[in-house]
Every structure is written in structure tokens, then in C-alpha cells.
């Protein structure tokens, strides 16, 4: 799993260095670098990010003010030339505090702390209730209750899943794998029909040429899962 990461610093050289460090770290993915925290706030409003490296001393908005402005902040690692801000940074639950100039070794150690904490959270973020009626899913830094009856289908995208429901206009996005979710869903109600898709069997209304149709979405039934899906159809076919 790679952590989607951004860097923020008003100093071009410092921004370039942190961005290079992120790019060469195997478990990090650089998805944005910003010389202005206001641009970063706009980016975060529409993009999922797990980790932010942010300078503290910036003209328009300090790193401290930036983090305080976020309703659901990602993991934060502060970077600054001033040690006096360390305590204030940790009060905001920052993962770490890098004092400039810092080496790649120091950067890697701090990033490793973030990865470890996120892995612990991810391992416990999805739980199924014993009554088999709903699940709790972590999405956009919140815990969401998803009723099984509302689920249409689930799409897997690398380290993410999208849960499409009847109750919301847009899918619920969560940092998780489709395999881990498949293992927790009740087998009599949900079926994996493709490497990237799980469907709610109770919600299937139309099938056309080995494709399950949900509105304008056509979900293919791949060869790997075709026999199992055909068995389900045979049991419910008149």
C-alpha cells in the first residue's frame, strides 16, 4: 500500500527536496506539491490524501493554521527551521517534526511512523456486526455505517474501494482492499464476479451477455467467476 502524500512549502528548494524524498520512497506516492497552503486546501477538498509534509513558517497561512483549518486532517509531519514550534505542532497530533535541514534518513524515519500508524488504523477500520445487517467503514476520516440492503456493488481500485449504494449519489471511498472486504461480507448476499467488482445478489435486476447492469453501469462477469455466478442463476431461474 502506498500512502498518497503531498508536500507544502513556500521555499522552492525545500519544496523540491521534500518532493524528491517522497518520490523515491517506495511506500509513498507524491500526488501534489504546493508553495501555497491555500492551494493545498482546495486540493484536499476533492482528493484523498493520507500524509502531508508541511512547513510551518509561510506568509499567507502558517502550517499550524493550515492544519487547524482542516476538518478531517490527514497524518501531518511538520518541516521547519524553527525548533520552538515543535510543542505546538505535537499538540495538533502531528506524527513527527523535522528540523531543517534534515537528511533522507530522518525523513524516512518520520514517514515510517506515519505508515505504521495508518496500517494499524487500516487493520481495524472495517468491522461487521454479528447481525449481518450493516458494516462500519472508514471513509474520508470518518466512520460510516453502510447498510447491506443499500449496497448495489463494490469496485476495487488498487488500495481503495468504492461502495455504490442506493442511498447516496456518489460512492463511499475507503482505503481498503476488495479482498479484505470480500472476506467479511456474507457469502449468501454478495458475490465477487470480477477482479474489481463485488455485487449485491439481492440487487441484481438485469443481466445481459455476461454483464450485470446497474443503471448505466455494466459490470462484466469474468471467466474466473462465471461458473459460480451461473450456479447462482440456476438456483434462481424459472
C-alpha positions as semicolon CSV with decimal commas, in nm:
position;residue;x (nm);y (nm);z (nm)
1;X;0,000;0,000;0,000
2;X;0,135;0,340;-0,099
3;X;0,036;0,646;0,103
4;X;-0,097;0,931;-0,107
5;X;0,122;1,221;0,000
6;X;0,156;1,595;-0,063
7;X;0,422;1,849;0,032
8;X;0,370;2,217;0,116
9;X;0,646;2,477;0,147
10;X;0,682;2,834;0,024
11;X;1,057;2,788;-0,028
12;X;1,121;2,636;-0,375
13;X;1,436;2,446;-0,277
14;X;1,280;2,298;0,036
15;X;0,965;2,203;-0,157
16;X;1,172;2,034;-0,428
17;X;1,378;1,841;-0,172
18;X;1,078;1,703;0,017
19;X;0,902;1,618;-0,309
20;X;1,212;1,427;-0,425
21;X;1,229;1,243;-0,093
22;X;0,863;1,144;-0,129
23;X;0,908;1,028;-0,489
24;X;1,198;0,797;-0,406
25;X;1,031;0,639;-0,102
26;X;0,871;0,307;-0,206
27;X;0,568;0,330;0,023
28;X;0,483;0,693;-0,060
29;X;0,310;0,834;-0,369
30;X;0,356;1,204;-0,445
31;X;0,017;1,333;-0,562
32;X;0,082;1,706;-0,524
33;X;0,332;1,974;-0,418
34;X;0,227;2,327;-0,328
35;X;0,405;2,653;-0,249
36;X;0,082;2,794;-0,103
37;X;-0,126;2,618;0,166
38;X;-0,446;2,770;0,026
39;X;-0,396;2,573;-0,295
40;X;-0,338;2,261;-0,087
41;X;-0,667;2,315;0,098
42;X;-0,853;2,329;-0,232
43;X;-0,678;2,011;-0,346
44;X;-0,768;1,827;-0,025
45;X;-1,134;1,919;-0,066
46;X;-1,161;1,685;-0,364
47;X;-0,871;1,439;-0,328
48;X;-0,799;1,162;-0,078
49;X;-0,459;1,213;0,089
50;X;-0,311;1,012;0,378
51;X;0,002;1,211;0,459
52;X;0,109;1,578;0,441
53;X;0,457;1,726;0,485
54;X;0,404;2,093;0,562
55;X;0,632;2,382;0,651
56;X;0,527;2,593;0,950
57;X;0,655;2,939;0,861
58;X;0,466;3,055;0,550
59;X;0,338;3,408;0,469
60;X;-0,032;3,368;0,387
61;X;-0,114;3,086;0,624
62;X;0,122;2,912;0,865
63;X;0,145;2,535;0,875
64;X;-0,019;2,539;1,219
65;X;-0,311;2,747;1,087
66;X;-0,334;2,523;0,781
67;X;-0,378;2,209;0,992
68;X;-0,628;2,379;1,221
69;X;-0,836;2,477;0,918
70;X;-0,883;2,114;0,811
71;X;-1,200;1,949;0,932
72;X;-1,057;1,598;0,894
73;X;-0,681;1,631;0,870
74;X;-0,461;1,360;0,717
75;X;-0,149;1,249;0,901
76;X;0,081;1,550;0,941
77;X;0,459;1,582;0,952
78;X;0,581;1,937;1,010
79;X;0,901;2,066;0,850
80;X;1,057;2,388;0,979
81;X;1,380;2,567;1,059
82;X;1,250;2,676;1,399
83;X;1,257;2,426;1,685
84;X;1,036;2,648;1,903
85;X;0,727;2,534;1,710
86;X;0,772;2,166;1,795
87;X;0,544;2,162;2,100
88;X;0,263;2,344;1,922
89;X;0,292;2,100;1,633
90;X;0,259;1,797;1,856
91;X;-0,047;1,948;2,021
92;X;-0,211;1,905;1,682
93;X;-0,128;1,532;1,691
94;X;0,143;1,558;1,430
95;X;0,322;1,233;1,352
96;X;0,663;1,396;1,366
97;X;0,859;1,719;1,340
98;X;1,154;1,754;1,102
99;X;1,400;2,032;1,174
100;X;1,560;2,180;0,862
101;X;1,798;2,088;0,719
102;X;1,712;1,720;0,760
103;X;1,855;1,414;0,587
104;X;1,671;1,149;0,388
105;X;1,732;0,910;0,678
106;X;1,545;1,143;0,914
107;X;1,270;1,190;0,655
108;X;1,235;0,814;0,607
109;X;1,209;0,752;0,980
110;X;0,929;1,006;1,012
111;X;0,745;0,867;0,708
112;X;0,778;0,518;0,854
113;X;0,598;0,633;1,169
114;X;0,310;0,757;0,956
115;X;0,293;0,429;0,763
116;X;0,290;0,222;1,082
117;X;0,011;0,429;1,236
118;X;-0,202;0,415;0,921
119;X;-0,151;0,040;0,889
120;X;-0,274;-0,007;1,246
121;X;-0,578;0,206;1,174
122;X;-0,649;0,030;0,845
123;X;-0,633;-0,314;1,007
124;X;-0,913;-0,218;1,244
125;X;-1,116;0,023;1,035
126;X;-1,364;-0,228;0,894
127;X;-1,586;-0,438;1,118
128;X;-1,901;-0,638;1,050
129;X;-2,177;-0,658;1,308
130;X;-2,291;-1,004;1,415
131;X;-2,644;-0,943;1,289
132;X;-2,522;-0,929;0,926
133;X;-2,723;-0,617;0,854
134;X;-2,457;-0,349;0,816
135;X;-2,088;-0,266;0,831
136;X;-1,879;0,021;0,958
137;X;-1,637;0,162;0,705
138;X;-1,376;0,434;0,744
139;X;-1,420;0,693;0,471
140;X;-1,265;1,038;0,442
141;X;-1,150;1,030;0,806
142;X;-1,497;0,940;0,931
143;X;-1,656;0,610;1,034
144;X;-1,959;0,544;0,812
145;X;-2,237;0,292;0,865
146;X;-2,330;0,115;0,542
147;X;-2,645;-0,097;0,540
148;X;-2,611;-0,416;0,337
149;X;-2,952;-0,361;0,180
150;X;-2,835;-0,027;0,040
151;X;-2,526;-0,164;-0,136
152;X;-2,552;-0,210;-0,512
153;X;-2,194;-0,308;-0,588
154;X;-1,836;-0,253;-0,476
155;X;-1,547;-0,155;-0,700
156;X;-1,183;-0,217;-0,615
157;X;-0,916;0,036;-0,722
158;X;-0,563;-0,059;-0,612
159;X;-0,559;0,026;-0,240
160;X;-0,909;0,174;-0,243
161;X;-1,264;0,052;-0,267
162;X;-1,574;0,237;-0,384
163;X;-1,905;0,130;-0,235
164;X;-2,201;0,225;-0,454
165;X;-2,532;0,247;-0,269
166;X;-2,894;0,336;-0,331
167;X;-2,887;0,598;-0,057
168;X;-2,608;0,826;-0,186
169;X;-2,540;0,998;-0,517
170;X;-2,166;0,929;-0,507
171;X;-1,980;0,617;-0,392
172;X;-1,829;0,584;-0,045
173;X;-1,449;0,582;-0,088
174;X;-1,234;0,391;0,161
175;X;-0,868;0,299;0,193
176;X;-0,906;-0,078;0,185
177;X;-0,869;-0,378;-0,044
178;X;-1,155;-0,551;-0,219
179;X;-1,015;-0,885;-0,098
180;X;-1,036;-0,789;0,270
181;X;-1,394;-0,669;0,224
182;X;-1,491;-0,983;0,032
183;X;-1,378;-1,198;0,326
184;X;-1,607;-1,011;0,565
185;X;-1,923;-0,982;0,357
186;X;-2,193;-1,254;0,397
187;X;-2,145;-1,506;0,114
188;X;-2,516;-1,565;0,069
189;X;-2,576;-1,199;-0,018
190;X;-2,262;-1,082;-0,200
191;X;-2,051;-1,234;-0,475
192;X;-1,721;-1,148;-0,640
193;X;-1,788;-1,154;-1,016
194;X;-1,471;-0,984;-1,138
195;X;-1,125;-0,898;-1,011
196;X;-1,252;-0,544;-0,946
197;X;-1,619;-0,597;-0,856
198;X;-1,841;-0,746;-0,586
199;X;-2,218;-0,731;-0,638
200;X;-2,514;-0,746;-0,405
201;X;-2,705;-1,051;-0,529
202;X;-3,033;-0,915;-0,394
203;X;-2,994;-0,601;-0,606
204;X;-2,941;-0,769;-0,944
205;X;-3,228;-0,689;-1,179
206;X;-3,084;-0,716;-1,531
207;X;-2,816;-0,938;-1,689
208;X;-2,708;-0,904;-2,050
209;X;-2,433;-1,103;-2,223
210;X;-2,246;-1,191;-1,905
211;X;-2,278;-0,835;-1,780
212;X;-2,473;-0,722;-1,475
213;X;-2,646;-0,390;-1,531
214;X;-2,690;-0,130;-1,258
215;X;-2,841;0,178;-1,423
216;X;-2,582;0,295;-1,675
217;X;-2,306;0,076;-1,530
218;X;-2,222;-0,258;-1,690
219;X;-2,027;-0,496;-1,467
220;X;-1,862;-0,787;-1,650
221;X;-1,865;-1,139;-1,509
222;X;-1,512;-1,264;-1,575
223;X;-1,426;-1,623;-1,667
224;X;-1,275;-1,684;-1,324
225;X;-1,611;-1,627;-1,153
226;X;-1,850;-1,733;-1,432
227;X;-1,922;-2,087;-1,302
228;X;-2,004;-1,969;-0,952
229;X;-2,229;-1,693;-1,085
230;X;-2,403;-1,938;-1,321
231;X;-2,469;-2,166;-1,025
232;X;-2,643;-1,878;-0,850
233;X;-2,853;-1,811;-1,160
234;X;-2,950;-2,177;-1,197
235;X;-3,077;-2,189;-0,840
236;X;-3,298;-1,887;-0,902
237;X;-3,405;-1,947;-1,263
238;X;-3,759;-2,036;-1,372
